[in-house]
Structures are given as C-alpha cells and as structure tokens.
Amino acid sequence: MTTANINTDMLTWARERSGISVPDFARRCGISEERLREWESGERKLTFNQAMRFAEKAHVPFGYLFLAKPPEEVLPIPDLRTLEGQGVQRPSAELLDLVKLMMQRQEWYREYLQQHFAQANPYVGRASYSDSVESIVEDIRACLGVEPHPTRGKWDDYYRDLVQRIESLGILVMRQGNLGHHSRPLNVDEFRGFAIVDEYAPIIFVNHSDALGARLFTLIHELCHIWIGQSGISDGNTNTHRQEEVLCNAVAAEFLVPAQEFRALWQQDSESWEDNLPPLEAHFHVSTWALARRALTLNFISEQEYGRYIFEQKMRHEQRKGSGGPTYYQTKKAQISRQFSQAVVGEALSGQLLLREAGELLGGIKPGKIETFARELGV
C-alpha cells in the first residue's frame, strides 16, 4: 500500500493545534496510542488513507501535512481579549475556523446585497470613542425602538426580541456553541463573542457555550462594536484597560441596567447582596448574571463576590447541558442569522446558487435537505 511522504513534525503540530489529547486523538483515528506516537516520531509511515483520516480528525487541510513547517495562523480581526493583562497569544483551531466561516458568510452576503443594489449600512460606525456612554445607549435604544428595559416577560424573551430588532437594522447575528458538532465546542474561557465590521454586512457572533444570562450582555457589547465601527474578539473581562472594550462594556451595562435606576433600587442593608437579585430581575427583566455584573461596576460588590457568583452560575449551566433540545433544522435556524439564511436559501432554490455551496454557507446542511430547511424558515 502506498505510503504518504509527509512531514511527521506536521502531524504533531496538527494534533496539538486541534487541542485533542493523545489518547482521545488515537481513539478517534481508531488506532492505539503507541501507533499514534510511532506516526508522530516517524518510526512508522502512514498510508494516504491514514494521512487523510488524520487530517480530517485534526481539522486541517490534507495538504498541510506536506508543508515543511507549520503555517503562521493569525486572527484576521483585532484580538481584544486579555488574560492577566496580556494578549491571548494562540487562538484555538475552533476559533480560527469559526472566524473564517463568518468572514466567508460576510463576503457572500455583501456581494448578494450589492447585486441587489442595497445601500451601505448606516449603523456601522455611527458613533465614536469620544461620544458619551449615555448618548450611545440613547441612540441604540432609539434605533432598536426599545425602552430602557422591558416591563414584562422573561429576560430570554428579551434576548430573542433584541436579536430580531438588531437583524432588522441589517446587522447579521450568529450564535452557536460548537463548530457544527459537539466534538468541537467553542470555549467560553477563550472568547464570549466578536464583531466583524463591514460597510454592507456587519456580523455579530455570540458564543452560546456561555451561560444563558451572559449572552444578553455579549449581544449588546458586540452591537456597540458595530456602532463604533471597531471589529474585534472579546472575552468579557471586567478588568480590561482597552479603550474600546471599556466603552462597549459600559454601554452594554447601561443599556441593560440603567445606573441611576439600579442605585435607587439596591438594598445595601440586605443580609446578603444576592438577596437583591430576584426583585431586580423582576424589575429590569434581565438575567441575574447581568445584574451581578452591574453591581460590580457600580462598586456594590467586590471582584471576589462577583467571581464566586459567576462560577456558581457556570456550574449550573454545565449541569443543565444536554437535557434534550430542538431538532437539527430548528437548531440551524436559531444559530444562523435569519436574514442570511433566507437569502442563501432563496438564491439556492431559484438556481442562482449551487445547492452544495448553499449547504456549506449554512454550516454543513446537505444539498438535498436545503428545501427542508427552507420550510423550517418559512421560505
């Protein structure tokens, strides 16, 4: 059987890039750990089929295994994340591949809009760093047509309503917790969301691996990035000193929980600061996660108290994962911008776009199932 003349150093690089451990990677390839180590050390050659399977499991192009040295992979948009005051150096394969997919969608949608003689989006870069937090918040509320906070309903209903209103402004909102499969989860410790600014097709991405309550804050944070015309990947760090992150954090906090109103309702003499959260949640109709963060930024609680509370919220979120869920097509409908999905499906069904290309843009939907997805969308 013909062996593949590949650079064995690239095997180790590809596996480590995937973030998959040796035992797990060997299991996915259907081989022993010893065999995997023999491949990576060069003691044993791989056949072409084995090399192709290796590349597939490592989520890298097959041709990468023949390179003399690893390619330099950098994020194509500004990295605004911080870790102990330092920039995060090495993005995961999932983050790199996700940003690439979002930019492919953006490029397609931009061309689609231009072909249909659409005007540039007027909401991109309509504010600047010199504008006050209050003026930006007031402008966003006016454009979305919302009050300072909802007066009824649950906060997750508010989240869905805001997504629809943001999309109505021509801003695409994408949200998912993995890269098409549970074996490639998006790590919330790595990033919470990002914004990719474009004159025609601005995109917001919200990491749905995050706790439910945190997503609302991320959504508005990334919307502020579109408003000030600044692309970037964010991790939601409360200690950031980056100008754009400080501003977007402040705008998200004021948009969701107005400071003046919050101060008036906070009971400093409560037995526990957490006793404030249920009545505040009922008043503001936002998550207790957002309320705890607001309490921190207004100096009602300490970093330690906030950190402990958020850790408990994360644990509860992890325990709730995997308890049933929607169908495949309902999931796709929720993950991908509705405007984008309708445009892709419409072009595919009218013969203007190959079904195969449409399936790729929609995150792997099989060409023969595009019509099924169209029915789910109501197209």
N, C-alpha and C positions, 0 to 999 in steps of 0.2 A: 504494500500500500504506500502511495506517495506521501512523503513527509513534507511539512511546510518549513521552509528555510527562514524562520523568524528570529527576531532578536529576543532572546529569553529575558533580557532586562525589562523589555516592554510588557512581558507577562506579569511580572511583579508590580510594575507601575500601574497597569490596568486594574489588577485586583485591588491594590491599595486605594486607587482612585475611587473605586466603587464603594469603599467603606465596608466591604464584606469580609468577615474573618476567614482564616484558612479553613477551619472545619466546615463552616457554612458554605463557603465557595466550592469546596470539594464535593459536598453533598449535592449542590445544585448542578454540578457538572457530571454527577454520577460516578465519581472516582474516589479513591482513598486519599487521605491527607498525604500519605507517603508519595503517591503518584503525582499529586499536585506539586509537592516540593521538588520532585525529580524534574518535572517540566520547567519550573522556575529556575532551577540551578543549571539546567542544560544537560543533565545526565541522561534524559530521555527525550527524544524528539516527538513532536505532535504530528498527527496526520492533518490534512487540510480540514477534514470534517471536525476533528477535535479542536483545531485552532478557531474555526468559525463558531463552534459552540462556546468556546472560551470567551471570544469577543462578545458574543450575544449576552452571556451571563454577566460580563463586566460592563455592559452597556457602552461599548466603544466601537467605532467603525472597524471592520476587519482589517483594513489597510494600515491602521495604526500599529498593529503588531509587527509590521515590517520596517518601521521607522528606526533610524539609528539612535535617536534619543527622543524622550517624551516631548510633545508639543507644548508650547507655553500657553496655558489656558488662563485667560483673564476675563473677569466680568465685563461685558460691553457697556454697562451703565455704572454710574458712580456708586461706590460702596460706602454707605454712611453708617455702617454698623460699628459698634465699639465693644471691646472685651477688655475690661480692666484698663480702660483708657487707650488701648491700642487698636489699630485697624485689624480686622479679621483677615488673615493672610490667604488661606487656602479654601476656596469655596468647594462645596461638595459636588459630586457628579450630578446629583439631582438638581441642585440649584443652577448649575451651568446649563444643563439640558432644558430646564424649565424656562429660563430666561430666553434661551434660543428659540424655543417653541413660541413663546409670547411675541417675540420680535418677528417671527415668521407670520404669525396671525396679523400682527400690526401692519406689516408690509402688504399683505394681501388685501386687508380691509382699506388701507389708504388708497391703493390702486382702484379698488372697487368704488370707493366714494368719488375719486377723481373722474372715473369713467362715467359716473352718473352726475357729473357737474356739481358736486357738493361744494359748499363754501368751507373755508378754514374754520376750525372750531374756535368760537370767540371766548371760551372759558379758559383756554390754555394761556398761562402767563398773564392773566388779567390783574394780578396783584404783585407786589414786590416786597422785598425784605424790609423796606423802610415803612411799610404800612403797619398800623397797629393791629394787634390780635383782634380787638373788638370790631374794627372796620372790616377785616377779612371775614370774621364769623358772620357779621350782619349781611355782607354781600352773598356769602354762600347760602345762608338761610333764605334770602330773598330769591335767589336763582332757583333754589330747590322748592320754594313755596312751602316752607315749614315754619312752625312756631319755635320758640326757644326750647320747648320739649313737648312731647305728646301728652295729652290729658287723659288718655285711656289706652287700653291694650297692653300686651306684653312687650318687653324690650326686643325679643327676637322678631316680633311682627314689625317693629320699628326698623330693625336692621333690613328686613326684606323690602320694606317700603322705601327706605333710603337708597338701596341698590337700584330699584326701579326708577326713582327720581334722578339719580346720577346718570343712569343709562339714557334717560330722556334728554339729557344735555349732550348726548353724543360721546360720552366717556364710557369705554368698554370696561366692565367689571368682571374679572375672572376670579374664581375661588375654588380651591380643592386642597385635599390633604395628602395626596400622593401623586406620583407621576404616572398615572394610568394603571397602577397595580399596587396592592398592599405591600409588596416586597420592596417598593421604592418610596417609602414615606418621606414627607417633607419635614425636616427637623425644625421645630419652632424655636429651639435654642439657637439655631443658626440665623433664621430670619422670620419676621412676622408678616412682612408684606413688601411690595415695591410698586413704584410708579414709573412708567416709561412715557415720557412726554413726546408728543408728536403734534404737528400743526393740524392734522386731519383726524388721526386715530389714536388719541391718548388712551393708555391702558392702566388700570389699577388691578393689582393682584393681592388677594388676601389669603394667607395661609390658614386653611381650615383644619390643620392639625392642632391649632391653638384652641384653648378653651373657648366655649361659645361666647362668654361675656367679653372676651378680649377682642373679638373680631370687629365689634362695633367701633371701638377706638381706632383700630388699624384702618378701617374703611375711611374714616374722616381724616385721619393722619395722612393717608396717601392721596385723598382728594385735595388736601391743602398743597401737596407737592405739585399736583396738576395746576392748581390755582396760581402758584408762584413760578411755574414753568421750570421746575427742577426735577429731573429724573433721579432715582436712587433706590437702593435697597435698605430697608430699615429693620432694626431688631427691637424697637420699642424701649430701649434703655432709658431709664429715668435719669441717669447720671450723665447723659451725653452733653458735650460742650459745643457740638457742631451747630452753627448758626441756623441752618435750615431745619435740623431736627428739633432744636429747642422751639423754634417758631411753630412747626407743624404739631408738636406735642401740645403746645399751649392752645393752638386753635382747636384741636380735637377736644381738649378738656373743656374749653369754654363753650364750644358748640353743644356738647352733650350735657354738661352740668354747669350752668352759669354761676360764676363765683359768688356774686352778691346774694343770690337766692340760696345757694348752698350754705354760706356762712350764717344766714338768718335761721336756717333750719337745724343746723348742727347743735347737738346737745353735749356740751363739753363735760357736764357733770354726770353723764351716764356711767353705770357701773363698769361697763366695757365699751370701748369705742365701737365695737361691732354691733352693739345694740342700735346704733344709728342707721344701720344699713337697710333693714326691712322697711321702715317708714319712708326713707329717702328713695328706695327703689319704687315704692308705690307712688311717690310724688313725681319723680323725674322720668319713670318708665325706661330706665337704662339699667344695665347689669350692675350687680354689686362690685364686680371687678372694676368697672369704670368709676364707681363711686369711691372705692378704696383708693384708687389712683388719684382722684380729685382731692381726697382728704390728705394724701401725702403732699401733693403740690401746694396745698394751702396751709401746710405745716400743722395739721391737726393730729397726725400720727407720724411715727418715726419710720425710717427705712426698714428697720428690723421688724416692726409690726406689719408693715406693708408686705415685706418679703415673705414672712411667715404665712400671712393670709393667702397670698397668691400661690404659694407652694401647696397649701391645702386645696385650693381651687383646682390646680393642675392634677392633683391626685384623684379628686372626684371625677374630673373629666376623663382621665385614663380608665377609671373603673367603669364608666358608662359606655366606653367604646365597644363596638362590635355587638350591640344588643339589637339586632335586626336593622332594617333600613329599607330605602326605596329601591325600585328596580334600576337596572343598568341605564335605561334611557332617561328615567327621572333624574338619576344622578348626573348624567351628562348635561341635561337641561339646566340643572342647578349650578353646575360647575362653570359652564361656558356662558359668556355674555349672550343674552337673548338676541340682541341686535346682530351680533356677529353670526350666531348660529343660523338665524333666519336668512341672512344674506348669503351664507355659504350654501345652505340647503336650497334656497331659491335659484341660485346660479347653477347648481348641480342638476336639479330637476328640469331646468329649462335647456339643458345641454350646453351651457356656457362654461361649465367647469367639469372636468373628468371626475367621475364618482370616486376614483381612487384618491385623487388629490383632495377632494372634499372630506373623505374619511380621515386622511392624515391631518388636515387642519382641525378636524373635530376630535382629535385625540385618539384615533385608532378605531373609529366605527367602521365596520366592514362595508364595502361599497354596496353590497346587496341589502344592507339594512338602513341606508340613508332615508328611504321612504318611511320606514317605521319610525325613525327619529323625527321626520317631518311631521308625522301625525301627532307625536308627543308635543311638538312645538305648536301645533295648530296651524301649520302652513298648508 
